[in-house]
């Protein structure tokens, strides 16, 4: 079963995600520098007032504004330890 990508700004806090698409242009270059690339696993740590999303990639926390978060598509990933879920 294939999951449909959704914009990052719509995910729930605590979700484990896989990046499906990132925007082109300058934003893409900035995201690549931070290691936020297609296929990467991330976790939504926090949804701040105003729409900012805080994600975690490995041990790094990255705050992404709502405008950029709207252009990043993600899919939900399976839990890390399904036997403990």
HUKA-V847758 format. One record per pair of residues at least 12 apart in sequence whose C-alpha atoms are under 7 Angstrom apart, sorted by the first residue. I is the first residue (numbers start at 1). GAP is how many residues later the second one is. D is the distance in Angstrom with one decimal. If there is no record, write none. Layout:
# HUKA-V847758
I&GAP&D / I&GAP&D
This chain:
# HUKA-V847758
3&72&6.5 / 4&71&6.7 / 5&15&6.6 / 5&68&5.5 / 5&69&5.1 / 5&70&4.9 / 6&67&5.2 / 6&68&5.5 / 6&69&6.4 / 7&62&6.7 / 7&63&5.2 / 7&64&6.4 / 7&65&5.6 / 7&66&4.5 / 7&67&6.2 / 8&61&5.0 / 8&62&6.0 / 8&64&5.6 / 8&65&5.8 / 8&66&6.0 / 9&44&6.8 / 9&57&6.3 / 9&60&5.1 / 9&61&5.5 / 13&31&5.3 / 13&32&5.7 / 13&33&5.5 / 13&34&6.4 / 14&29&6.3 / 14&30&5.2 / 14&31&5.4 / 15&28&5.6 / 15&29&5.4 / 16&26&6.0 / 16&27&4.5 / 16&28&6.7 / 16&60&6.1 / 16&61&5.5 / 17&24&5.7 / 17&25&5.2 / 17&26&5.8 / 17&57&6.2 / 17&58&5.6 / 17&59&4.5 / 17&60&4.9 / 18&21&5.8 / 18&22&5.6 / 18&23&4.6 / 18&24&6.2 / 18&56&5.5 / 18&57&5.4 / 18&58&6.3 / 18&59&6.0 / 19&18&6.8 / 19&19&5.0 / 19&20&5.2 / 19&21&5.6 / 19&22&6.6 / 19&54&6.2 / 19&55&4.4 / 19&56&6.6 / 20&18&5.4 / 20&19&6.1 / 20&53&5.3 / 20&54&4.9 / 20&55&6.6 / 21&17&5.7 / 21&51&5.8 / 21&52&5.0 / 21&53&6.9 / 22&16&6.7 / 22&49&6.6 / 22&50&4.8 / 22&51&6.5 / 23&48&5.8 / 23&49&6.4 / 41&16&6.8 / 42&13&6.4 / 42&14&5.6 / 42&15&4.9 / 43&12&5.5 / 43&13&5.1 / 43&14&6.8 / 44&12&6.5 / 51&14&6.7 / 51&15&4.9 / 52&12&5.6 / 52&13&4.5 / 52&14&5.1 / 53&12&6.4 / 53&13&6.9
